[in-house]
Amino acid sequence: MMLETAKRLHDAASACAELQEIMGDRTKETFLDDRLRKLAVWKLIEVVGEALRQADATEPAVTARIPDLREIIDTRNRITHGYDSVDFGLLWDIVRDEIPSLHSVLTTLLLEAPDITRDETQS
């Protein structure tokens, strides 16, 4: 796996972890009443989709192992370009139902990745 791909997967995995932390044990109703939390979730889902889109552009053999990759990227596109029609109930469902398994897949893929924290100038 290329270092650039590993970085993108790491960014997506980190956003997944943040999404789960932000949601915590909140109910759907408390989430929908919390504008700042909704905005954070919106942005982090965009980050997941964009990071995976870029990873797919650089190394599709790796991203082919991510279930529903096209749907993840399409969701990012819809909520970015259709900012005036974001369905926060759907984002709630995505974070609760899809993000934990995506995070697990990304974590597994990253076990095969080069160390993205190493400074490449110190060889």
PyMOL commands that set and color helices and strands:
alter all, ss='L'
color gray80, all
select helices_A, chain A and resi 3-23+28-32+35-58+60-63+69-81+83-85+88-97+99-110
alter helices_A, ss='H'
color red, helices_A
deselect
rebuild
show_as cartoon
